Amino acid sequence: MSGIEQSKIRNFCIIAHIDHGKSTLADRIIEKTGLLTSREMQAQVLDNMDLERERGITIKAQAVRIVYKAQDGEEYVFNLIDTPGHVDFNYEVSRSLAACDGAVLVVDAAQGIEAQTLANVYLALDHDLDVIPVINKIDLPSADPQRVIEEIEDVIGIEAQDAPLISAKAGINIEQVLEQIVAKIPAPVGNPDAPLQALIFDSLYDSYKGVIVFCRIKEGRVRKGTKIKMMATGAVADVVEIGYFGAGQFIPCEELSAGMVGYITASLKNVKDTSVGDTVTDALNPCKAPLPGYKKVNPMVYCGMYPADGAKYPDLRDALEKLQLNDASLQFEPETSIALGFGFRCGFLGLLHLEIIQERLEREYNLDIVTTAPGVIYKVYKTNGEVVELTNPSNLPDPSEIDYMEEPIVSAEIMVTTEFIGQIMDLCQERRGVYLGMEYMEETRAVLRYELPLNEIIYDFFDALKSRSRGYASFDYEMKGYERSELVKLDILINKEEVDALSFIVHGSTAYERGRKMCEKLKDEIPRHLFEVPIQAAVGSKVIARETVKAMRKDVLAKCYGGDISRKRKLLEKQKEGKKRMRQVGNVEIPQKAFMSVLKLDEK
Amino acid sequence: MNKAISKASGLKKPLGIYIHIPFCISKCSYCDFLSGPADEGTINTYMDALVKEIEGNRNLGSRFFVDTVFFGGGTPSIAAPLKIKAVMEKLKEVFEFDESPEVTIEANPGTITEKKLMIYREAGINRISMGLQSTENEELKLLGRIHTYEEFLEGYRMAEKCGFSNINVDLMSALPGQTPELWAKTLERIADLDPAHISAYSLIIEEGTPFYEWFQDKEGRNCPPLPSEEEERGMYELTKRFLEARGYCQYEISNYAKEGFICRHNMGYWRRKDYLGLGTGAASLIDNVRFSNTESIPEYIENCGSPDSIHKATQNLSVQEQMEEFMFLGLRTTEGIDKEEFDRVFSGKFEAVYGKICEKLEKEGLLKGYSRKPGRICLTGKGMDLSNYVLAQFLLD
């Protein structure tokens, strides 16, 4: 595939608010470029993780190379790089953007601009990408393209009068989008004869090929056999294969040169040798300096993850390492819990990210995982002047050593139709939000600005927002910084023993309520024992809530009829099986489910 | 004379016979046993099939002698008494019998007559088990029983008059709307009759019964609520206390007997004695193999002449399973199990297999007699109350 003129290459991505039709447009573009017939099209070609298809969201950046014969008679090579839409994955979006020269912005013709539309546009502009707006879903009865065009011009400030009016679902005006990509997105620049300089924007582990590195060649060229060097990790390896991305498959080729997007496999065995954001260069003819790479994104939400079966600890570590390979935002380090044994304290971008990792561990790696309540990073200022970044509540220093604590605060923008403003303001109030202001985008829609403590939104804020606005509110946030806060550690004692895996940090004003709910929930989850089991919530030495699991006093199968012993045996076996899924804390057995149930305290 | 010789020389092993009669007049609200109404013709055909099945088991006659027989159901007493007698006669033809066998028939109080009882006696039946459940007519109605307390009394006196001195009465506590006072009344009335044996069960709501449907929603359809856990527990304790004061000894979780009247047939199950089940769905244990007959009446009638062909769910018990059964069945009885016997049967492994578990349970106050060596091990009162919890621990990994 050598000999492609740089001027005929277009590297771009599609950005949109969730559900505005990004994946559908990607499918249509792939279909229209003729590399695939309609029959070969599986719905949503780009999202090839099961999980993504099921949830209808894009999690991992994916790429595809297609050939488009434009109206000027020339053939263009498009590298379409997909980006995730959810707010948790801003980091992944910026990785993808760094491999692109332009972005197609999809806006729903009925809903107009939403919170993530803005967030993604700002990211694209940060990366100096040219943004082409596209108005989608014009076939909806409620579509109002003219209004949306004006909104784009007013709110974002980009020219939108000639934005294609399309329906990705119905395949209307897709051609116009392709022509604008050719006309408005710049061709890549870069000297193919300069020393190799390529940006790793993603990677994955394949059990046959080993580590597969996805990269954008900025300068120079790479061929099979080239000795490459990872500039950050220093790893050196011979290129085994290079190629580009077909729809859902890897297609080997001879050479990748400046401006192209493709993959490299090399004799790299160790997953840790490659890191996303690193620069690949020629080991024998290295470039002068690495590319700027990515700003390291720090996890915002932490929780403990433990294998349900203690013997699977090494498997869990392996799985996390492999997931981390193309998800650099996932962090983990070993920890030990008295209740749960050996596991990892893991850091995530947000709660959705956490859920996705958990699901991937369970589905792709067949692991049964017990997670502890998620928390954020608190800053603990000790009286001796030391500052501790606290990710695990169990490590909170003794209160006598603490001067004060700080918690992370986010600036949130909530876009909502005016009829729900009251409910949403109530919600923010309940979550300790500080009202900053409100702007009307048009008569019926407004943006509410709040400062909210991160630990109030990591649980179920998004769900609450949706349910109180009947699905109409959208939400985006960014870290603002740390603020001093009256925080306390809430401990749970089961039969007078503190269960470390159930401790968490809360604001003093909500401790009582949380403690009470935890005790109620645990009372339903913990089976009866031979003795009474008290469940207490305590702050320091002060017990603030209590429930009791009554002692088991009768558990008899009276009937045993006509010598049917196998039925009796089955019953006993069931009883025994239930016991196996328990964790022993002191002399109390706690079902694994109990550790998770406290994550869902707000469910009625 | 021959019989005495073969038994005395230990050539033959004792065998219990269970005969299932899967018919009743109408299904009770709590019943999940294999039974249902049928016409007289079907019942007669079925009874004849039982005779054929016994003939088909003739080979067992060379190795076993029968010491207990139990006609269960369903309602065995709805079958023609002469058909019952024919089954007994066939059994005696095929098997040697113990000199004083225990032969029980379950009888629904609404279905017995003096004539029936006399034929039972002639057939060799010497024990009657009467399914009463409650002395409150309201409760009987709720349970779907076809008889009143008064009808039961009539039947009971009839049985006594016909010379049955070994009578069991089945009772059931924890009924919807039942108070401890009402339960006490039932116990008292029955103890006053002074039967040799009383079975007292707690109602268990089983899936697939009308009760299960009714109690899906908390209220229960047209039905008073079930007693609270505390009340149920109170009734259970009352039963033990009350019956013991009246001279009944609890010998198994739900069974009480006057001295000398422990049900030998039931004890056979707990001691893992061999037993042969005849009729649909009947379970057997022969030489450490467990199996059950088909539950289908047509299939049974068709193939009962060659018993092997109707055996389902055949399970050759492994040594481990035998050990588990030895414990979880034996410990249901108040006499418990004998360590030395375990060691004899399983070549001296008791300590290694169950030592730790027994020690733990003894510490928890659920089991006694382990540390006192040698001797029998049995559950404490508390252990009986929590028997599922305790017995599950004797299943090995």
Interface residues (C-beta under 8 A of the other chain):
Chain A: L530 M552 R553 K554 D555 V556 L557 A558 K559 C560 Y561 G562 G563 D564 I565 S566 K568 R569 L571 L572 E573 Q575 K576 K579
Chain B: G16 Y18 H20 F33 F70 G72 Y201 S202 I204 E229 E232 R233 Y236 I253 S254 Y269 Y275 G277 G281 A282 A283 S284 L285 R290 S292 A313 Q315 E324 E325 F328 L329 R332 E364 L366 M384 D385 L386 S387 N388 Y389 L391 A392 Q393 L395
